[in-house]
Amino acid sequence: GAPLSQPTRAVLWACGWLGLKADFAPVNAIKGDHRSADFLKLNPNGTFPVIADGDFVLWESHAVLRYLATTHGRKGDAAFLYPTGDAQACARIDAWLDWKHNVLRPGAAGIVRRRVMRNVMKDISNHSMRFDLEEISEAREVRLLEEALRILEQRLSECPFVAGGDKPSLADIAIASEVDQLRLLPPGAAPPDGAELSKSYPSISRWLEGMRATPGYSESHKGFHDALAGVAKLRAASKL
């Protein structure tokens, strides 16, 4: 996977929370590592993250999260991250995981790619964003992001975690990783124009601060935090 990939960070975060040691192999999307013959043997879609557990290979981050929570790690943590003995609880978690990919991610990832990533990356010819930037309008990304944040704010004003209950789940990990990416936007204004959440989305801001204090977050987000510092330097030098 890659440190700037939200799904990759979610998987690494879950590994840290579950006490699993991941042998992380970085993928350089600028160089096109994900389009190499060897990588496509692992995942024909050319997307990441991909995990290998012995001879078992799995892609799609939400499938990976569920696999890790049900087969590995500390039973106490796995019990509330994805409680396989409670079909309704798992269904709620699955619903929010699907919501993250189908509703939140198109706008959140799209805006960050359009307004930050394409200006930071020297070459996007090997990156899937090159198609999105041409085929998806910025107005659509803005609308989707604002709608998703409205829904998430409402949900988190009603309960402390997205899937309900009094403890986080895999859905919180995945969604927090996506929302955290908005910090690459300029400070001051609310999304989609900036990274400030506390005024317009106080419930999201509170929840996100709490999620950043959970096991596995700091280590899994080190590369992302380094990127945040680099983007801040570019803005200070008026290069972004």
C-alpha positions in Angstrom: 0.0 0.0 0.0 0.9 3.7 0.3 1.0 6.1 3.2 -1.2 8.6 1.4 -3.8 6.0 0.6 -6.7 6.3 3.1 -7.7 2.6 2.7 -4.0 1.5 3.3 -3.9 3.6 6.5 -7.2 2.0 7.7 -5.7 -1.5 7.3 -2.5 -0.5 9.1 -4.5 1.2 11.8 -6.5 -2.0 12.4 -3.4 -4.1 12.4 -2.0 -1.8 15.2 -5.2 -1.9 17.2 -5.4 -5.7 16.9 -1.7 -6.2 17.9 -0.7 -7.5 14.5 2.7 -6.9 13.1 2.5 -5.9 9.4 5.4 -6.3 7.1 4.6 -3.2 5.1 5.7 -3.0 1.4 5.2 0.5 0.0 3.7 1.0 -3.5 4.9 4.0 -5.5 1.9 5.0 -7.6 3.9 7.7 -9.3 6.3 5.1 -10.7 3.4 2.8 -11.5 4.3 0.0 -9.1 0.6 -0.9 -9.0 0.5 -1.4 -12.7 3.4 -3.9 -12.8 2.8 -7.5 -13.9 3.8 -8.7 -10.4 1.4 -6.5 -8.7 -1.5 -7.3 -11.1 -1.0 -10.9 -10.3 -1.9 -10.0 -6.7 -4.8 -7.7 -7.6 -5.9 -7.5 -11.2 -7.6 -4.1 -10.4 -4.2 -2.5 -9.7 -5.4 -0.9 -6.5 -4.1 -1.1 -3.0 -3.9 -2.1 -0.2 -3.3 -5.8 -0.8 -2.4 -8.3 2.0 -0.8 -11.7 1.9 -1.4 -13.9 4.9 0.8 -16.9 4.0 -0.5 -18.1 0.6 -3.8 -16.2 1.0 -4.0 -12.9 -0.9 -6.8 -10.4 -0.4 -7.6 -7.0 -1.8 -10.4 -4.4 -1.1 -9.7 -2.7 2.2 -13.0 -3.4 3.8 -12.8 -7.1 3.0 -9.3 -7.0 4.5 -10.5 -5.2 7.6 -13.2 -7.8 8.2 -10.8 -10.6 7.6 -8.2 -9.3 10.1 -10.9 -8.7 12.8 -12.4 -12.1 12.4 -9.2 -14.2 12.1 -6.4 -12.5 13.9 -5.6 -10.2 16.8 -6.7 -9.8 20.3 -10.2 -11.3 20.9 -11.2 -8.5 23.2 -10.7 -5.8 20.6 -12.0 -7.8 17.7 -15.2 -8.4 19.6 -16.2 -4.8 19.4 -14.4 -3.8 16.1 -16.4 -6.4 14.3 -18.6 -8.6 16.6 -19.2 -11.7 14.4 -21.5 -13.1 17.0 -24.0 -10.3 16.5 -25.4 -10.3 12.9 -27.2 -7.0 13.3 -24.2 -5.2 14.7 -22.1 -6.5 11.8 -24.7 -5.5 9.3 -24.7 -1.9 10.7 -20.9 -1.8 10.4 -21.1 -3.2 6.9 -23.7 -0.5 6.0 -21.4 2.3 7.1 -18.4 0.7 5.4 -20.3 0.6 2.1 -21.5 4.2 2.8 -17.9 5.3 3.2 -16.9 3.9 -0.3 -20.1 4.9 -2.1 -21.0 8.3 -0.5 -18.0 9.8 1.4 -15.0 8.7 -0.6 -16.0 10.0 -4.1 -16.2 13.6 -2.8 -13.6 13.6 -0.1 -10.9 11.8 -2.0 -11.9 13.6 -5.2 -11.6 17.1 -3.8 -8.2 16.4 -2.1 -6.8 14.9 -5.3 -8.1 17.8 -7.4 -7.0 20.6 -5.1 -3.9 19.2 -3.5 -2.5 15.9 -4.8 -2.3 16.7 -8.5 -0.3 19.9 -7.6 2.0 18.0 -5.3 2.7 14.9 -7.4 5.2 15.5 -10.2 3.5 13.0 -12.5 0.0 11.6 -12.3 0.1 9.7 -15.6 0.2 6.4 -13.8 -2.4 7.3 -11.2 -6.1 6.6 -11.5 -6.8 10.3 -10.5 -5.9 11.3 -14.1 -9.2 9.8 -15.3 -11.3 11.1 -12.4 -10.0 14.7 -13.0 -11.2 14.5 -16.6 -14.4 12.5 -16.2 -15.8 13.8 -12.9 -16.8 17.4 -12.4 -15.5 19.4 -9.4 -19.1 20.5 -8.7 -20.1 16.9 -8.3 -17.3 16.2 -5.9 -18.2 19.3 -3.8 -21.8 18.3 -3.7 -21.0 14.7 -2.7 -18.6 15.8 0.0 -21.0 18.3 1.6 -23.8 15.8 1.6 -21.6 13.1 3.1 -20.3 15.4 5.9 -23.9 16.5 6.6 -25.0 12.9 7.0 -22.0 12.0 9.2 -22.4 15.1 11.4 -26.0 14.2 12.0 -25.1 10.6 12.8 -22.3 11.5 15.2 -24.6 14.1 17.0 -26.9 11.2 17.9 -24.3 8.6 18.9 -20.6 8.5 19.8 -19.6 6.1 17.0 -20.9 5.7 13.5 -22.3 2.2 13.8 -23.9 2.8 17.2 -22.8 1.5 20.5 -20.3 2.9 23.0 -17.1 1.7 21.3 -15.5 2.2 17.8 -15.9 -0.4 15.0 -14.1 -1.1 11.8 -16.5 1.5 10.2 -15.0 4.3 12.5 -11.5 3.3 11.4 -12.3 3.4 7.7 -14.3 6.6 7.8 -11.9 8.4 10.1 -9.0 7.6 7.7 -11.0 9.2 4.9 -12.1 12.3 6.8 -8.5 12.8 8.1 -7.3 13.2 4.5 -9.2 16.5 4.4 -6.4 17.9 6.5 -4.4 18.2 3.3 -6.7 21.1 2.3 -5.8 24.7 3.4 -6.4 25.6 7.1 -9.1 28.1 8.1 -12.2 27.3 6.0 -14.6 24.4 6.2 -14.5 21.6 3.6 -14.5 21.6 0.6 -12.5 24.9 0.7 -10.4 24.0 3.8 -9.7 21.6 6.5 -11.5 23.3 9.5 -14.2 21.0 10.9 -14.8 22.3 14.4 -17.2 25.1 13.6 -19.3 23.6 10.8 -19.0 20.0 11.9 -18.4 19.9 15.7 -19.6 16.3 16.2 -17.2 15.0 13.5 -14.4 17.1 14.9 -15.0 15.7 18.4 -15.2 12.1 17.1 -12.1 12.4 15.0 -10.0 13.8 17.8 -11.1 10.8 19.9 -10.3 8.3 17.1 -6.8 9.8 16.7 -6.1 8.8 20.4 -7.0 5.1 19.7 -4.4 2.2 19.4 -2.6 2.0 16.1 -3.4 5.5 14.9 -0.1 7.2 15.4 2.1 4.5 13.8 -0.2 3.9 10.9 -0.4 7.7 10.1 3.2 8.6 10.4 3.8 8.8 6.7 0.6 10.9 6.3 1.7 13.3 9.0 5.0 13.7 7.2 3.1 14.5 4.1 1.0 17.1 6.0 4.2 18.8 7.1 5.5 18.8 3.6 2.3 20.3 2.2 2.4 23.0 4.9 5.9 24.0 3.9 4.9 24.3 0.2 2.0 26.6 1.2 4.3 28.7 3.4 6.6 29.1 0.5 3.6 29.9 -1.8 4.4 26.9 -3.9 0.9 25.4 -3.5 
